[in-house]
Amino acid sequence: MASKKDTFVLYDLKVETLEGSRPFVCSHRAGDSFLVVGENLVFPEGGSFSMYSLSALLPLLPAKQRPTDPNDWMTTDAEIACPDPNCGALFRVTRVGRRTFSHAEATAVPLQRPAAKESGGDSHP
C-alpha cells in the first residue's frame, strides 16, 4: 500500500502530428497521435507512428511528464520538428492530465531517505 511519502506525480501526454511550413516526406499524417500514460505509449486502434520520429521524441517525453518550473523551456516549448531535415512535420507534446504513482509499485528498489547531515564543514571543493 502506498503512503503519501511514497508518491510522485507524472503528467499524461498527447503527442500529435502537425503540418509545418513544408510538405511531409515521411509517412506522417496530420492529426496522427498517441498518448503517454505512465511508462506506456498508447496508440489508437490501428494507429502507427514513424520509429525514426519516435526515436527523436523519446528522450524528451520523460522530462515532459514531470512537473517543471513555469519558466523552464521544458514547460513552454511544445513542438518538436521531425528529425528528417527535409520533412515539414512537427510533433506537439501536450500535458493532458496528472496521475499519481507509488514508488513501491513502480520499482523493486527500496526508497531510501537521505541520512541526516552532520553539522560541520561543507563538502564542496
N, C-alpha and C positions, 0 to 999 in steps of 0.2 A: 504494500500500500504506500502510495506517495505521500510525503509530507510537504507542506508549503516550502520548507527549506530545501527540498529536493527538486523543485520545479524550475522550468525555464520556458520562455515563450519564443515561438517562431511564427513568422508570417507565412500564410499560404500565398502562392504566387500564381499569376497567369502570365504566360509568355505567348504573345500574339504576333503574327507576321503582318507587317505593314508595307505599303508601297512607298518607296523612296522617290527621289527625283530622277532615277534612271531605271530602265527596264530590268526585270529579273532575268538572270541567265541560269540560275539553279532551278531546282524542282519546287520552289516555293509557290504558295498560293496565298494571296492576301486573305486575311481572316483565319488562316490555319492557326491553331493554338493548342497548348497543353497546360496542365496545372502542375504545380509542385506542392505536394502535401506531405509535410514531414520529409522523409527521405525518398519519397516516391514521386516519379513522374507519371502523371495520369493523362493518357491520350483519349480523345473522344473515340467512340467506336469507329473503326476503320481509318482513324487519323494516322498521319505519318509526318515525319519531320526529318530534314536532312541531317545525317550524322556529322557532317563536317561543320554545319552551323551549330549543332548541339555541342560539339567539342569546344567551340569558341565561347558558348554561353555557360557551360558547366562550372568553370571556376568562379563565375560571378554569382551564381544562384545561392549558394550557402551564405554569402555575405548579404545578399538582398533579403534573405529570410530573417536576419537578425535585426533587432531594434538598433537604430543608429541615431546619431545626433542630427537634429534638423539641418545643420549647416554642412554636414558631410556630403560629399558628392555622391556617395552610395545611396543617400536618401533622395537626392534631387534628380539625378540622371537616370532616365528610364529606358532610353533607346540605344540599342547596340546594332552596329552595322554587320551585315553578312561578311564573313571572313574572305569571301571571294572578292577581290578588288574591282572586278568587272560587273558585279551584281548590285542592283539598287535596293535589295531588300533590307528592311530594318526589323528589329525584334523589340517589341515593347514589353518590359517586365513591370507588372503592376502588383502591388500588395493588395490582396483581396480578402484577407481575413487573418485572424490570430488564433493560434492553437497552443495550449499549454501541454508540455511534455514533462515526464518524470525522468530524472537521471537514472534511477534504478531500472526503469523499464526500457531505457534507450541503450544501455551498455552493461556489460558484465563487470566493468572496472568499478570498484567501490569509490564512492565520493569521499575524498579526503579533504578535510578542512586544514588550512594553513595553521601551523603551530604559532602560538603567541610569541611575538617578538620580545627578545630580551632587551632591556634598556642598555644603552651603551653607544659605541661608535657606529657611524654609518658605514655600510659595506660598499659604498660606491667608490670607484677608483679615483 
